[in-house]
Structures are given as structure tokens and as C-alpha cells.
Amino acid sequence: MSWKDRLLSTNALAKALLQQQIETWPALRDAVAGFNQVEYKSFSVKGSEVLTQFNPKRIVSAEAKVDAATIGQRPCFLCPDNLPKEEKGIAFGASFVILCNPFPVLRDHLVIASRQHTPQEINGSFGAFLDLTRELGEGWFTLYNGARCGASAPDHLHFQACSSKSVPLFDDVKYFSTQKTAEGLRLITSERYRLNFVAAQTDQREALIGWFAHAVNALGEVTAANEEPMFNLVATYWDEQWTIFVLPRAKHRPDCYFAEGEKQLLVSPGAIDLAGVMVVPHPDHYARITRRDLERIYAEVSLDDTRFQQWLAIISLSGEQSREANRV
């Protein structure tokens, strides 16, 4: 047997970490027990399933203030000096550490944090995101929430990973048509779906890194962004290929989040919500949210059709073709 046959995989290490932390970290043990009591309701939103999840422990994240002033005044909860004493992690490469999420939304919920306190921006770390997705493998998915798109720690670079079981987006994607790019990637685009997205499929890591950089740059141009444009990422690695979902955003929180009285619905969508599991932490809001509310929320926070089509026209071309188109 070779060392490759004897070394534990990242998947196995992550499972072992979850078990060890549940046994030794009381707060996580209570959180996982609480997660087992979450409730779900299923809705059909533009022909696709959306699960609303009543998860009261997520109220902390939903109500989190993420403005620069608030972030600057609180200690970073992803830096080692500020972690609970029971919290442990495992190394992922030289730059990241895998931790357990003490407020799980889905089963086996992990946070993969940078070892350096650096802003939530994926530029320069997308390759690590792909490697993480591949190393965790089937049964998991990874995600990235942009700094203005649901990240509760916009001051500290991090990814997340969860069990992919029962996430509606992964069942829906097989119904969409694909097209090939000059780089050999297969692009999947949403049509008459609950939100606009593009997914790229390939087993070629470098081609995917190049396409993604091009896609982010183009999104920044289309949305006139002065910083990282607004988007969420969801990724899987099945059948020895990546599927990367890029979910472009129009805004962070929907109007109903800021409404008062009976019109308020405290939902703060991130990548998991866009993938079809909408977390609703307030019991009254969970009881009265409707299909029409969900349609409105997805329409508000995702990129509008006009700019989405402009972006899609650019990223469906090869890099050289798109440069020529931009010159025109």
C-alpha cells in the first residue's frame, strides 16, 4: 500500500472533527441537538421547490449588523484569540483552517477560515475554494458569501461547507440546458427560474480559474462595482468534475427585512437561501411567509434580467472573443 492509501482524506478528517467537537464543545453539541428540531415547509416558486426552514438559533446571523462601523468595533470571531476555548480545527493547506459552525443551517456545517485576518474577498483564493470542494467530494457542497451578500464576517475571509442532501438547486440543475465555451467548459444558465445564475462544469482546474476571473471582472463592469461585485458561490465535485454556481446579486437584504409590523419578514439571504433553503428564524414570520413573498424576495436580491443578460453575453464568449467584443 502507498501513503496515498493510508492517509485520511479531508472528507474523513472533517467527519472526525465534527464528531470530536460535538463530544467536547457543549455549545456545538446543543446547537446540533437544536438543529435536529428545525422545521420545514415546502413551496413551489416559479416551478422550483423552496424549503423554508424555521431555525431560531440563526436569529443572531439574521440580525447581524455588517456595516463597517459595527464590524470595526467587535472582535473578529474567526481569529484564533477570540474562539471559544473548546473550539478546535484542522489545517487545510497552508492558509486555511476547517472549523465547525456553531449555528448550523444544514448537516455537517463547516466554516473554512483564512489563518490571516484579511477581508472577505475571493480574489487569489478561488483555487483553494476549488481544491476544498474536490477534497470534500461527493455528499458535500461548498459556498462563498460575498462581503455584501450574507457574510456575517465580512472582515475575515472564509468559505463554508455542508451536506448537499436535500438542497433543491442540485436537483433542479439537471433540467437546464448546457452550452460549451471555447475553453471546453459547459455553461448552465437559468431560464424562467426563481433567480438568475450561471453554472460552469469542467474537470479542468486552470480553465475554471480563468473563466471565473473573467466572469467576476465582467460582472463588475456590468454592475459598475468599485469593489468585488455582489455574488454568492455554490460548488460541488461529483463524477470527477466541478460544478460552480455563480449567483449574482442586486442587493443584500430584501425590502421585507426592513418593514415594520405584519409586513416584516426577517430573512437575510446568503448562498444556502439562494440554493433553495430559506432560513426564517422568527416563529411568526415562518408561520406567515408565502409563495408570493418568496418570489418577491428572490426577484429583489438576485441580479435583474437586463443586466444578467448583458453579463451572460460576455461570459459565454471565450476570453479573446470577449476582449474583442469589449473593444467594439
Secondary structure by P-SEA (a helix, b strand, c coil): cccccccccaaaaaaaaaaaaaaccaaaaaaaaaaaabbbbbbbcccbbbbbbbcccccccccccccaaaaaacccccccccccccbbbbbccccbbbbbcccccccbbbbbcccccccccccccaaaaaaaaaaacccbbbbbbccccccccccccbbbbccccccccccccccbbbbbccccbbbbbbccccccccccccccaaaaaaaaaaaaaaaaaaacccccccbbbbbbbcccbbbbbbbbbcccccccccccccccccccccccccccccccccaaaaacccaaaaaaaaaaacccaaaaaaaaaaaaccaaaaaaaaac
